[in-house]
Amino acid sequence: MSDPTRPPGAPLSLLGLPEGDGFAPFVLVSFGGAEPLVVAGRVGLPEGLVDVEVGHTTAAHAQKIYEGARAEHQLDEVPAHVLLHVVERAVHGSGALPEGWEVVRATLDAGLLNTARLVDPLGRLDADLNEGVLERSGVLAHPKHGLFFQLDGGVAEGVFDQLYTVLTDASVAPEAKRAGIAEFVAQAADQAMDDAARARWTLALDVATLLFSQREERGLADAARHSSLALQAGRSGSGLPWVLAWTERQLAAATERMMALMRGRQ
């Protein structure tokens, strides 16, 4: 086992940064039953758990799955109560018990489950939104070190025609064109952050806060924490710098592809 401080027989747990759709991958290996139980899937709200696979295996195979997930999918090893807190929060928020989750719970120590449910690993972090930190949260939009926000295709299609018209209209002055583009990008970012996305990304940003904090990446952790607080406070999508940045990039890339296609037809 990679963590020498982990008590013998304690669960193994991995958690990854949220993917572009706001779901975070995880792996849990429980040794509380007759055979090790491996659980792998993705966690997010309002759905709870998705793409979940649960199965018994040998201790050697369970360790191989665990090590492979950590290396190949770049998941972070986290304390079991932290992963379980995230998962139980999502399960509770979804209002539905995922198939097989009761079986998983039955293999876990009751004290561990109680700790996971009662102790918030974010409890000692900032609880009040800091506008200055939020303004600097664009660091989350770094392609290699931050988070990817995947713009919903339906939202993009809703503003694409208008955006394309502004870009290709030679009669529109450059300053007015820039203003029009900014307006449509903000509109798309706001539409993308509907109620479901708000719930999903609030949890996703909390996951990111936990992982960035564990990695001692303070700037990213603060950016994720205050972005989550902003969502909880009702801030729109365009009010989150990193969401706005990713929305602009994706709309710009789609528009450029369309313009290149049109040029090729001329």
N, C-alpha and C positions, 0 to 999 in steps of 0.2 A: 504494500500500500504506500502511496506517495506521501501521505501526511503522517509523520511519526507520532503526532499528538492525538490522532484519532483513536478512540477506545476500540479494542478488539470487538468485532461484530457490529460496529456502528455502520450506518448506511454510508454509501459512497454517493456523492452528489455533484453534478455538473450543471452549470447554467451559462447560456450564451447571450451575447448582446442581441437585442431585438433585430429582426430582419426588416426589410422594407415595408412589409404589411403590418408591422407592429407586434408580431408574435415572437416570443423568445424560445429558443430550443433548450431542452433540458434532458438530463439522464439521471435516473435514480436507481441505485442497486441496494436492495434490502436483504439482509441476512437473517431476518427474524422468523422465517418459516423453515420447513423441512429442507427446502432447496433455495438458493439465492433467487430473488425475483428482480428482473430488470424491467424498468419502465422508461420509455423514451417517447418524446413527443414535443409539442410546442404549447406554450401557455400564453393566454391573452384574454382580454375582455372585449365584448360581453359573452363570447362563446365559452370561455373557460379553458378546457383542454382540447386540442385538435391534433390529428395525425398521431394518436397515441397507440403504442404497441406495448403490451404487457406479456411477459413470459418467464417461466422458470427455466433455469439452466444450471450448469455446473459452476462451481466457484472459479475455476480456471477460465471458462468461457465468459463468465460475467466480468472478470477482470480484463479480459481481452477486449470486450465490447467497450468497457469504460475507458481504457487507455486509448483505444482507437478513436472514440468520439472526442476525447480531449485533444488528441494530436491532429486529427484530420479536419475536424470541424471547429477547432480553436475555441472550445468551451472552457470556462473557468471552473476550477474546483472551488466550491463554496461550502460553508458549514451546512449540515443537513437541515438544521432548523431554519436557515435562511431560505433555502430552496423550498422547503415545505410551507413556509409562510407565504411565499409568492404563489405557490400552487393552490393552497387552501383559500387564499384571498380570491383567486380567479374562480375556483369552484363555487365558493359562496356567492360571488358576484354574478355568476351565470345563472344561479337559481336551479341548476340541474346537476345531479351527481353523475359523473362520467362512468361509463361501463367499466367495471373492473377496479374502480378506485377504492371501493370498500375492501376488496381483497388486499389491495396495497396497504391500506390503513391497518388492517389486521396483523400485518407483519412488522409494524413499527411500534417502538416503545411508546407507551401511553404518555410518559413524561415528556418525551421528545415532541409528540403531537401537541400537547398542551403548551409547551414553550413556543412552538411554531405559531400557534393560534393567538397567543396572548402577548408575545414579545415582538414589537415592531422593530425590525433592524434599522429603520429610518428614523426611529423615535428621537435620537439625539441630534439629528441634523436640523438645518434651518426649517422653520415652520411658517415664516412670513416671507412673502414675495419681495425680492429686492430688484427694483427696476434697472439698476445699474448692472447687476449680474445678468439679467435677462437680455439687456442690450448687447452684451458680449457673448451671448449664447450661440452666435453664428459659428463658433468653433466646432459645434456639433455637426456642421455640414461638411467638414473635412472628409474628402472621399476615402481616405485610408484610415483615419483615426477616430471618426465620429460615427454618426448613425445615418442610414439612408432612409429617406421618407419617400415611399413609392406613391406617386400621384395616381389616383383612381382613373381608369380609362374613360369612364363616363363623364367625369368632371373635366378632363382634358378636352374631350370632344365638344363639350358644351361651350368652351371659350375659343376653341381653335379657329373656327371660321372667322370670328371677329378679329382675332389676333392676326391671322394671315392677311385679312383685308387691310388692316392698319399698316402692316409691314410692306405691303406691295402697292399701296396707294401713293403714287408719285406726287399727288397734289397736297398731301399732308406734310406740313413743315416738320423738320427734325425734332424740334422741342415738343410739339404736339404729339408726334409719333412716340417719343419716349414716355410721355405722360400716359398715352393710351395703352401702351404695352404694360406699364407698371400697374395700371388699373385692372387690366385683365388678369395679370399674374396674381394680384391680391385677391381678386374675385375667385379665382380657382383655388387658392390656398384656403380661403374661408369656406368654400363649398366642400372641400376635401375633409375639413375637420367637423363632420357632422357628429351627432350624439354617440354613435357607435365608435367612430374613430377617436373621439375625445376620451371615452372610457378606455379604449385599447391603448392609446398612447400615453395616458396618465400612468397606467401600470407599466408600460414599456419603458418610460422614462425613469420610473422608480427602479426598475431592474437595472437600467444603465447606470443610475446613480450608485447602486450597490456595487456593481462590478468596477466602475471607474474608481470608486473610493477604495476598494480592495486593492486595486492596482496602484494606488497612490497617485492617480492622475487628477489632481485637484481641480484644474480648470475645467476639464470635461465633466467631472462630478458635479461641480457647482452649476454648470450650464444645464445639465440634465435635471438637477433638483429644482431649479427655479423655472425651468420650462414646464415641469410637472405642476408646480404650484400655480403657474400662470393658467394652465388648462383647468385646474380645479377652481380657479377664480373666474372662469368663463371667458378667458382671452380667446380671440378668434385665431384662425390659422395664420392669417397674415400678420398677427401680432407676435408670432414666434419667428425670430430671424432665420433659424435653420430650416424651418418648414418653408418659409418664403424663398430661401435660396434654392432648395431642391426643386420647388415648384417652377421657379424661373428656369433652372437648368433643363428640366425635362420638357417644358413647353418650347424652349429655344431649340433644343435638339430635334423635336418633332417638326417644328416649323422649318428648320434648315433642311431636313430631309425632304419635306414637301417642296420647298423652293428649288432644291437640286433636281428633284424629279420633274418639275415643271420646266426647268431650264433644259433638261435632257430631251424634252418633247418638242422644243422649239426648233 
